[in-house]
Amino acid sequence: MKVILLIVYFFVSIVRNNALSCTGISLKAKDGTVVVARTVEWALSDAQHDRIVIIPRGKNFVGLTPDGPNGKKWVGKNGFVSLMAYGQPFGPDGLNEHGLYVGMYYLPGFAEYKKYDPSKAQNSFSVGDYMQWLLSSFRTVDEVRKNLDAVNVVNVEDKRFGGAPLPFHWKISDQTGESIVVEMVNGGEIKVYDSFLGVITNSPTYDWHITNMKNYLKLSPHPSPNIKIGNLNLSPLGGGSGMMGLPGDFTPPSRFIRAAAFTASCRSLKDSTDAISEAFRILDSFNIPLGAQLPPKSIPSDIVGATQVTSASDLTNRIYYFHSMHSRQVNKIDLKKINFSSIKQMEISDSSTRIFMTKEITPIQ
């Protein structure tokens, strides 16, 4: 009976939260360039994810707990840039000046943080603080691994996010190509997984997704062979027959399989430009259009459950790229050109990210 209830809960949680969908991949070019890319979806109105915050080196941070801003205090060793959310200085993902990438992905029904203990407030903070702590404190995945037990991540209800729970897991990558997924489950127990090809989506937990791949062993970029049954010769109707059975829906398990298949079959990439371009092209297959996950009469006037932003981070050259749902124009921030020791914390909000950009090439006679 308990097993049946767990299965029911699992599928209900996926249906109920499939509007909170994000998909992440990683690519590596022949010249060694490491690129991490992802889509960003959110179901609570327009989260303004197309805004960027620049955080200077040496910033004084104070963590948030259920009692207020009385959490862990630390001074940032690294400067970084991050997508924003609802005007807050953190969001879905970020890249620091040493090429460390941190991305948050929704994990409803499975993520559980440590129970808040006021006596340990000085070493506790929220999920948003956790992301800022990782980006501002470490340079490599190895450094992150060694310090995962150094802090307590606790649940903090935040009205800025509509009072919604914030259950996340994290993808953390560096310019060596190393990439891990960090999950907090069972009351704060930390689980660390080596990410498979850098692929990540949402619920359930990462180990489940890895096991689920065994159901798709026959997927291949090679066409299915012709077969003969009696006097009948059968051949594929067209290209792509080796991918028959590839799931195309928006649920996290299906997106994980699709992302793994496209990453594994990716063509050889020459350099950074080639890898960034291909990352955006692959993630085009994961764009969720407005209204695709809700009945027509239930679609609100603002944004819900659609792909609001797609980002790509060149960890080797430390360049952050993104485009929004409003414009396919790719924006670029070169962290190497930023003096993180002197720059003030600032927000970048380019109005062109909210304009559908076109270029007319009509011949004039």
Buried (B, 14 or more C-beta within 10 A) or exposed (E): EEEEEEEEEBEEBBEEBBBBBBBBBBBBBEEEBBBBBBBBBBBBEBBBBBBBBBBBBBBEBEBBBBEEEBBBEBEBBBBBBBBBBBEBBBBBBBBBBBBBBBBBBBBBBBBBBBEBEEEBBEBBBBBBBBBBBBBBBBBBBEBBBEEBEEBBBBBBEBEEBEEBEBBBBBBBBBBBBBBBBBBBBEEBEEBBBEBBBBBBBBBBBBEBBBEBBEEBEEBBBEBBEEEEEEEEEEEEEEEEBBBEEBBEEBBBBBBBBBBBBBBEBBEEBEBBEBBBBBBBEBBEEBBBEBEBBBEEEEBEEEBBBBBBBBBBBBBBBBBBBBBBBBBEBBBEBEBEEBEBEEEEEEEBBBEEBEEEEEEEEEEEE
